[in-house]
Amino acid sequence: MRTWRKPARPQVTPSPNIWHWPELFEIENRAQDSTGALWRALRERCEWAGRDVVDIGCGDGFHLPLFAATARTVIGVEPHPPLAERARGRLAGTPGVDVRVAPAQQLPLADASVDLVHARTAYFFGAGCEPGLAEAERVLRPGGMIAIVDLDASRPPYGDWMRADAPQIDPDAIESFFERHDFDSAPVDTLWRFDDRETLEAVLGIEFSAKVAARAARETPGRTIPVGYRLRTRRKPAGLLRA
């Protein structure tokens, strides 16, 4: 007689920043997108007012309140239990918001149950993320959208520092991957703005190796860092993903 076994939990790659320095990453989150360019681009592509949203890799829930302000329901999915607990504390008492512990490859959601799958600098980094794309496709309703926000490693200065620390990053290959999977991709430029140099340099220290962080600090004369992103969107994914 065969017995059912729960599928093995996919391996989760620890985040090198927020897992270890959540308080400092909170400050980084506040500094990011000081111009609001990313949120404007998101709303132009995929308005979520009155709809159901899931944020994959939500961390400690920093972005959840912005979705919850107008969405019908918001679900944050985070693989690291301590961060999920922080997110629950942040959103305590907010109606229509739930935080669940799970990886992107095994979303704890029903088929065709959400209108927007959002992921920001989490999991969807190119080749290898196909299981997560398949899960996003599964949980989206017809007409729903997956929106992936990622740092653009081709854009200086931040992209230069990324490639200095991780020379295996190939921006052209990443773009080709998402093109093959029918995503539209748009550049978004914004500014990270800090209150003081000490905080700016501390954030660089959790994003890069000591050598590259020191280089980045030398190449940043003030309290702002121009940063390029890519906003990748695909509406109503259907059919088999192409290799």
SVG drawing of the C-alpha trace seen along z (x, -y; Angstrom):
<svg xmlns="http://www.w3.org/2000/svg" viewBox="-12 -65 51 67">
<polyline fill="none" stroke="black" stroke-width="0.4" points="0.0,0.0 1.4,-3.4 1.3,-6.2 1.2,-9.9 4.3,-11.9 4.5,-15.7 6.7,-17.1 10.2,-18.0 10.6,-21.6 12.7,-23.3 16.1,-24.5 16.0,-28.2 19.1,-30.4 19.6,-32.7 19.4,-36.4 22.8,-37.9 21.4,-41.2 18.0,-41.2 18.4,-37.7 21.4,-38.9 20.7,-42.7 16.9,-43.2 17.1,-46.5 19.7,-48.0 17.8,-46.6 14.7,-48.5 16.7,-51.7 17.8,-50.6 14.2,-50.0 13.2,-53.5 16.1,-55.0 15.3,-53.0 13.1,-54.6 13.1,-58.0 11.6,-59.4 8.7,-56.9 9.6,-55.9 9.2,-52.1 5.7,-52.5 4.6,-54.7 5.8,-52.2 4.1,-49.4 0.8,-51.2 1.0,-52.0 1.5,-48.4 -0.7,-46.6 -3.2,-48.6 -4.1,-46.5 -6.9,-48.6 -9.7,-46.3 -7.8,-43.2 -6.0,-40.3 -2.2,-40.6 0.6,-38.2 4.1,-39.5 6.7,-36.7 9.8,-37.1 8.1,-39.8 10.8,-39.8 9.6,-41.6 6.7,-43.1 8.0,-46.5 6.0,-46.8 2.8,-45.1 1.2,-48.2 1.4,-50.0 -0.5,-47.2 -2.9,-46.9 -3.9,-50.5 -6.0,-49.9 -6.0,-46.1 -8.8,-43.8 -6.5,-41.3 -2.7,-41.0 -0.7,-37.8 3.0,-38.1 5.0,-34.9 8.4,-34.6 10.6,-31.5 12.5,-32.7 10.3,-32.3 11.9,-35.1 11.2,-37.6 7.7,-36.3 7.1,-37.0 8.4,-40.5 6.0,-41.0 3.1,-39.8 4.0,-42.2 4.2,-45.1 0.8,-44.3 -1.0,-43.3 -4.5,-44.6 -4.5,-45.4 -7.6,-43.9 -7.2,-41.7 -3.5,-41.0 -2.0,-37.6 1.7,-36.4 2.6,-32.8 5.9,-30.9 6.8,-29.2 9.2,-29.3 8.4,-30.7 8.4,-27.2 5.5,-26.1 3.1,-28.9 0.4,-28.1 -2.3,-29.5 -5.2,-28.0 -5.1,-27.8 -6.3,-31.0 -6.7,-32.9 -4.8,-36.2 -4.7,-39.1 -1.1,-40.3 2.1,-38.3 4.7,-40.8 8.4,-40.0 11.1,-42.6 14.7,-41.6 13.7,-38.1 14.1,-34.7 13.4,-35.6 16.9,-36.3 16.9,-34.5 17.7,-30.9 16.8,-28.6 13.6,-30.4 11.3,-28.3 9.6,-26.5 8.7,-29.9 7.4,-31.1 5.2,-28.0 3.8,-28.6 3.0,-32.2 1.2,-31.0 -0.8,-28.5 -2.1,-31.0 -2.9,-33.8 -6.4,-34.4 -6.9,-34.9 -5.8,-38.4 -3.6,-38.5 -0.1,-39.7 3.3,-38.7 5.5,-41.8 9.2,-41.2 11.3,-44.1 15.0,-43.6 18.2,-45.6 19.7,-46.2 23.2,-45.0 24.0,-46.7 23.4,-50.2 26.2,-52.1 27.2,-52.8 25.3,-50.2 25.3,-47.5 29.1,-47.9 29.5,-47.2 27.2,-44.2 29.3,-42.7 32.5,-43.4 31.3,-41.2 29.5,-38.7 31.2,-38.5 29.0,-35.6 26.1,-38.0 25.3,-38.4 22.7,-41.1 22.2,-40.2 21.6,-36.6 19.1,-37.6 17.2,-39.8 17.2,-37.0 15.8,-34.6 12.8,-36.8 12.2,-37.6 12.0,-33.9 9.4,-33.6 7.3,-36.4 8.0,-39.2 7.9,-42.8 10.9,-44.6 11.3,-48.3 14.1,-50.2 13.3,-52.3 15.7,-54.8 15.5,-56.0 17.6,-57.3 18.5,-55.8 18.5,-58.7 20.1,-58.5 20.0,-60.9 23.8,-60.8 27.0,-59.3 27.4,-56.9 24.1,-55.2 24.8,-55.1 28.2,-53.4 26.6,-51.0 24.1,-49.9 26.8,-49.5 28.5,-47.2 25.7,-44.7 25.2,-44.8 28.8,-44.2 32.1,-42.7 34.3,-45.0 36.5,-45.8 33.6,-46.7 31.7,-48.5 34.8,-50.7 35.0,-51.4 31.3,-52.2 31.7,-54.7 34.6,-56.4 32.6,-56.7 29.6,-58.1 30.3,-61.8 27.0,-62.7 24.1,-61.0 22.3,-59.6 23.0,-56.7 21.4,-56.5 20.2,-53.0 18.7,-51.3 16.0,-48.6 14.2,-46.4 10.4,-46.0 9.4,-42.8 5.7,-42.0 3.7,-39.2 -0.1,-39.2 -2.2,-36.1 0.6,-33.5 -0.6,-30.4 0.8,-27.2 4.1,-25.5 7.1,-27.6 9.7,-27.5 13.2,-26.4"/>
</svg>
